[in-house]
Amino acid sequence: MGDVQDILIVGGGIAGLVAACMLRDRGFTVDLVEKNPAWNAYGVGIIQQSNVVRAMHQAGLLERYLASGFPFEDVEFHSPDGVRRARIPGERLAGPDYPANVGVRRSALHETLKAAVLEKGTRVRLGLTVQGLVQADGAVDVTFTDGSAGRYDLVIGADGAHSRVRSLLFGERYVPTFTGQSVWRTNFPRPQGMEALQTFRDVSGNSAGLVPLSADLMYLYLTTREPGNPRFAPGQLPALMRERLKDFRGAVAELREQITDASEVVYRPIEVVFVDEPWYAGRVVLVGDAAHTTTPHLGQGAGMAIEDVVVLSELLGGGQPVKDVLPAFFARRYERTKYIQDTSLMVCRAEMENDHTLNHPQVIGEMLHYTARPI
Ligand SMILES: Cc1cc2nc3c(=O)[nH]c(=O)nc-3n(C[C@H](O)[C@H](O)[C@H](O)COP(=O)(O)OP(=O)(O)OC[C@H]3O[C@@H](n4cnc5c(N)ncnc54)[C@H](O)[C@@H]3O)c2cc1C
């Protein structure tokens, strides 16, 4: 018999928001605390592949989600001379009426999920976090940084790469580390006919991609080696991004000189962390980036976060006690997230070493095949 009614979600990002929706749909009482008082997300995009479209269907959020993004089918690969060399057709895992893949602005996805969370009756508090957790008598006593307190049957740490909940469970055993690469992103108008994820390489191993986001928008991402993890003033970013794109050919080269608006360029060092032991202790569990922050090379980080909460919510909805739900959750999620973590890092390292033996279309094809398996 189930022993959970009151749930606290720490973190109102992609994982926390999808979890709140699903758990409210299953009749749980849900409180959510979010550290960022503005509770916002930046406007560049995110790629969501066929397994994520399927997971959003399972979460009961697919129609709203599709309305906030741009559906597309194929992934295309270009050689350093800018010529298209390979194409992987999408697989419609959510059913024939739904697209294989979706590109979506993070801000649009965030607003869509926030609206759903509030509509479904989650109690949201902003600008605070968890101060401490004490587990006793089959419950978790939580103190918050605003001096308030609460008692919960389950606490879900969905608080991202630098998770406070993770450090409360594991101390400093798991800390994100810099990979040596960073990502540059900016938006452009989407030309007519630009309806696939297009990936590009330069001669030194850096990669870039164009992703459709809406009827009138697409975004460009670029991964580069950044030894020493430098920090740049925002005003420098357009010129630095243009400089790093100088060896690209094809569609990316044609866009380069249009990168002039510092407020539109988002720069982010790539960090990773993977909790290589059960993601729970007692009645506290980690999901999404708090448990596994991966590199963006396979475009699956948010996908794994969404899949995590779909599995956890379904298990909790099944009415099993927490002592059975959390091990079952971890068992269903470990291998898949580890595969994404390891494969993403392999691609990241191959780029940094400019390893031409890496067959990028093959790696992506295998990943799509693997993630097509049921969760
Ligand atoms: C450059 C880059 C590109 C990416 N591209 C893709 C892509 O194309 N496709 C894809 O699937 N994934 C992509 N990812 C990965 C994806 O962004 C993450 O995997 C995803 O955001 C994880 O969701 P999350 O909810 O677990 O964490 P987050 O999205 O980080 O959300 C965590 C939330 O918790 C809040 N928070 C943090 N600390 C606390 C605290 N102590 N208390 C309360 N709240 C807190 C934060 O403010 C935030 O709202 C990319 C990542 C990067 C860095």
The ligand as an ORCA input file, in Angstrom:
! r2SCAN-3c Opt
* xyz 0 1
  C      24.539     24.209    -23.284
  C      23.533     23.162    -22.994
  C      22.697     22.715    -24.015
  C      21.755     21.717    -23.755
  N      20.961     21.280    -24.774
  C      20.070     20.296    -24.531
  C      19.243     19.809    -25.580
  O      19.297     20.281    -26.712
  N      18.362     18.809    -25.271
  C      18.260     18.281    -24.022
  O      17.436     17.373    -23.804
  N      19.033     18.737    -23.017
  C      19.922     19.719    -23.238
  N      20.695     20.195    -22.224
  C      20.537     19.638    -20.879
  C      19.348     20.234    -20.164
  O      19.391     21.650    -20.159
  C      19.304     19.719    -18.719
  O      19.543     18.344    -18.702
  C      17.952     20.013    -18.091
  O      17.757     21.408    -17.987
  C      17.859     19.354    -16.717
  O      16.639     19.684    -16.126
  P      16.535     19.748    -14.540
  O      15.134     20.170    -14.260
  O      17.046     18.500    -13.956
  O      17.545     20.883    -14.094
  P      17.478     22.445    -14.418
  O      16.855     22.677    -15.747
  O      18.836     22.963    -14.151
  O      16.469     23.015    -13.325
  C      16.825     23.103    -11.969
  C      15.915     24.123    -11.319
  O      16.174     24.125     -9.924
  C      16.424     25.442     -9.486
  N      17.336     25.336     -8.351
  C      18.677     25.174     -8.358
  N      19.147     25.038     -7.119
  C      18.076     25.117     -6.289
  C      17.913     25.019     -4.907
  N      18.954     24.817     -4.092
  N      16.665     25.130     -4.400
  C      15.596     25.326     -5.207
  N      15.695     25.432     -6.523
  C      16.919     25.306     -7.074
  C      16.990     26.161    -10.678
  O      16.806     27.576    -10.581
  C      16.151     25.541    -11.807
  O      14.916     26.195    -11.960
  C      21.650     21.173    -22.455
  C      22.471     21.636    -21.427
  C      23.411     22.617    -21.696
  C      24.298     23.089    -20.583
*
